[in-house]
Amino acid sequence: MTKTHNLSWKRDLDAKVLDVEFLLISVVQGLALNVLAVSATKPLGELQFQYWFYVATGFLFILVFWSQAIIHALSFIDWPLDLGHTFLYFLASFVEVMAFDQITHPLKWFIFTGAFLVVGGALYVYDLRLIKSHEEEYGKTPEKKRLYDHMYTRQVKELRLFVPSAILFTIFAIILIVANPSFFLDQSYHVVIAAVQTLFTFFLLLVSLKSFRERSVLITDMYKNKEN
């Protein structure tokens, strides 16, 4: 009786933490979408095609951030609420909004998106620590073990491969523009760099969606096993 009561108490608190996490994700990304929409009004309305890739990349940023945040919340966010993780969400969203305000200023755009990626990398490191803290709990059943292995391997792969690649590309873009402002800014060849960034971000979205589908199946299997 006591064990059942304790499990029910824990489940209730876990559900409350998830509600808070979902609300946080929705609010901060809703704000980011609003800022992006306002910033994109003039470039889209006045057919300033050289800035359309920045608008597209901003929208893709939101989709990648939102999908990653949701699947992380469903996978390993539980009671007690980790404030460090939450604070990093706020910081990442703050820098993300600042970047969206610079879609018609290529150099500033790459500077702020670079800062966003650095904060995102810090969030990856922090979340990896949270995932590791659940290792013992997720080793109790084969379904939980498969879910943990997927969480851990995806987190490590993205942290070691995608995050550094995105940061290095952004640094390279900043160096190119600073070294050759007349070519990349005055002659609008920054569009080429922006197009590459859009394609890379779209690739990250495809990777995120694939991971989301795989993770969803593993989470479903885990809960089905609980019911049985």
C-alpha positions, 0 to 999 in steps of 0.5 A: 500500500505504501509503495503504491502510494509513493509511486502515485505521488511520484507520478503526480509530481512528474506530470506537474513537471512535464506540464511546466516544461511543455508550458515553458517550451510553448511560451518561449518558442511562441515568443520567438515565432512572434519576433521572427514574424514581425522581423520578416514582414518587411523582407517578405512584403517588399520582396527583399529576396536576399533576406528570405534564407534568413527568415527560412533558417529562423523558422527552421530553428524554431522547429528544431528547437521545439521538436528537440525540447518536446522529445527531451521532456517526454524522455527524461524530464521528471521530478524534481524540476531541474532549474539549471536546465530551465534557465538554459532554455530561457537563455537560449530563447533570449539569444534566439530572439535577438538573432531573429531581430537581425535577419536584415543584418547578415553579420549580426545575424551570424554573430547572434546565431553563433551565440545561440548555438553556443548556448545550445551546446551548453544545454546539450552538455547539461542534458547529457548529465541529466540523462546519465543521472537516469541510467540506473533507473532506465536499466530496470527493464529491456524497454527502458534500457533501449530508451536510455541507449537511444537517448544517450547515443543520440545526445552524444552524437549530436553533441560531438558532431552537429553542434561543433559543425554548426558553430564552426560554420557560423564562425567561418561565416563571420570571418568571411564577412568581416574579411570581405565586407564589400564582396559579401555585404555590398554585393550581397554574396552573403546570400550564398552563406545564408543558403548553406545555413538554411540547407544545414538547418533543414538537414538538422530538422530531418535528423530531429524528426527521425529521432523523434519518431524512433524515440516515440516508439521506444517511449510507447513500448516502455509505457505498454510494458508498465501496463502489462 
